[in-house]
Amino acid sequence: MIPGWDGAKAMKASKFTDAQKAFILKQGEEGIPVAEVCRKAGISQATYFNWSEAE
């Protein structure tokens, strides 16, 4: 057992700020195809839709 480690896994910090996420989502809402928005942002479509559900 590693001292100070309780066995829980920590979540990885997002590489996108809330403002960046909002900007990416807004592009999709403005009519740009989601696939194109995701490709340019370097995220999966699943991530895009997870973010949109969280808003």
Secondary structure as a PSIPRED ss2 file (coil, helix, strand):
# PSIPRED VFORMAT (PSIPRED V4.0)

   1 M C   1.000  0.000  0.000
   2 I C   1.000  0.000  0.000
   3 P C   1.000  0.000  0.000
   4 G C   1.000  0.000  0.000
   5 W C   1.000  0.000  0.000
   6 D C   1.000  0.000  0.000
   7 G C   1.000  0.000  0.000
   8 A C   1.000  0.000  0.000
   9 K C   1.000  0.000  0.000
  10 A C   1.000  0.000  0.000
  11 M C   1.000  0.000  0.000
  12 K C   1.000  0.000  0.000
  13 A C   1.000  0.000  0.000
  14 S C   1.000  0.000  0.000
  15 K C   1.000  0.000  0.000
  16 F C   1.000  0.000  0.000
  17 T C   1.000  0.000  0.000
  18 D H   0.000  1.000  0.000
  19 A H   0.000  1.000  0.000
  20 Q H   0.000  1.000  0.000
  21 K H   0.000  1.000  0.000
  22 A H   0.000  1.000  0.000
  23 F H   0.000  1.000  0.000
  24 I H   0.000  1.000  0.000
  25 L H   0.000  1.000  0.000
  26 K H   0.000  1.000  0.000
  27 Q H   0.000  1.000  0.000
  28 G H   0.000  1.000  0.000
  29 E H   0.000  1.000  0.000
  30 E C   1.000  0.000  0.000
  31 G C   1.000  0.000  0.000
  32 I C   1.000  0.000  0.000
  33 P C   1.000  0.000  0.000
  34 V H   0.000  1.000  0.000
  35 A H   0.000  1.000  0.000
  36 E H   0.000  1.000  0.000
  37 V H   0.000  1.000  0.000
  38 C H   0.000  1.000  0.000
  39 R H   0.000  1.000  0.000
  40 K H   0.000  1.000  0.000
  41 A H   0.000  1.000  0.000
  42 G C   1.000  0.000  0.000
  43 I C   1.000  0.000  0.000
  44 S C   1.000  0.000  0.000
  45 Q H   0.000  1.000  0.000
  46 A H   0.000  1.000  0.000
  47 T H   0.000  1.000  0.000
  48 Y H   0.000  1.000  0.000
  49 F H   0.000  1.000  0.000
  50 N H   0.000  1.000  0.000
  51 W H   0.000  1.000  0.000
  52 S H   0.000  1.000  0.000
  53 E H   0.000  1.000  0.000
  54 A H   0.000  1.000  0.000
  55 E C   1.000  0.000  0.000
